[in-house]
Amino acid sequence: MHLAYFDENKYSNEYPYFYVGGIILSADKVIKYEEVISQIQYNFFGSNLLIKENEMHGKEIFQGKGTKQYY
């Protein structure tokens, strides 16, 4: 079995392109993937709780714009 996750950007006049991204993982690798992502989140935010303040967005990561700045 495989699991899939998809996400899309929000269309706006400033960003008039629509993107869809996703990942498909073998079910037996999902736990390991979650552990790695949680560790990255902990290393950056000091917490691996999924709360609004710890949410990562592509806009800030890839464009350096928005309310958060990732360095």
Buried (B, 14 or more C-beta within 10 A) or exposed (E): EEEEEEEEBEEEEEEEEEEEEEEEBEEEEBEEBEEEEBEEBEEEBEEBEEEEEBEBBEBBEEEEEEEEEEE
